[in-house]
Amino acid sequence: MRSAGTIAIALLAILLVVLTLYVLKSYQYIGSGVSASNTISVSGHGEVSAVADIASFSVTVRERATTVVPAQDTASDKSNAIIAYLKKEGVEAKDIKTSDYNISPRYEYASTVCREGYCPPGEQQLVGYEVSMTVTVKVRDTTKAGALLSGVGSLGASEVSGLSFTIDDEEALQYEARGEAITEAREKAAELSGQLGVRLVRVVGFSESGNYPTPYAFGRASIAEDSVALKATPEIPTGENKIVSDVTITYEVR
């Protein structure tokens, strides 16, 4: 009998512990799953403008030869000269990156003699190889962009393309624009709650949208076909980029 009583007491104690933990847990999460029924939503707009501080462009060297090695050697010599020039002009090594290197065969179709009104298709013949190397350059002093374009053109570049101007630290500007938008939304919420005679309790929803800066881009120039255009140093405007943030904040009110 004493043993049965001991077991009963132990089971009762375990039950009390379980119930206590359940009650404590319920207190810890009171209101945690309850959705707000009374809410107001407000919007805010923020925008920041900044002059572009980074210029980027690509330089391509193309060389042809009957075999691969001579084409590679010539392309490498010109590319190395271009890279050395860029470094001499203050472009850091980390801002010069090989973005493409390609070796492709070149074919031509040998003409055939037409007989009795029938012209058989020409035979494909390997006539050589083309080696191309593209280097992407980031220029942190945008005032040098025009001079650098002329400089690489005079060193044997086959093509200069993709000149664009961007902002280096876009995240900082996005943070600033978002802050302006949130401040405007908060001011609207305070004004609206006063007019409605309610009190702001907590934020129950947030969303953001906006447009991010698009690089101001220029076209592509073939040095071989348009070398005269790059003999003089071009004046290239950097323009101004704008970052916009639009937010919507939903508040629970009482």
Secondary structure by P-SEA (a helix, b strand, c coil): caaaaaaaaaaaaaaaaaaaaaaaaaaaccccccccccbbbbbbbbbbbbccccccbbbbbbbbccccaaaaaaaaaaaaaaaaaaaaaccccccccccccbbbbbbbbbbbbbccccccbbbbbbcbbbbbbbbbbbbccccaaaaaaaaaaaaccccccccbbbbccaaaaaaaaaaaaaaaaaaaaaaaaaaaccccccccbbbbbbbccccbbbbbbccccccccccccccccbbbbbbbbbbbbbbbcc
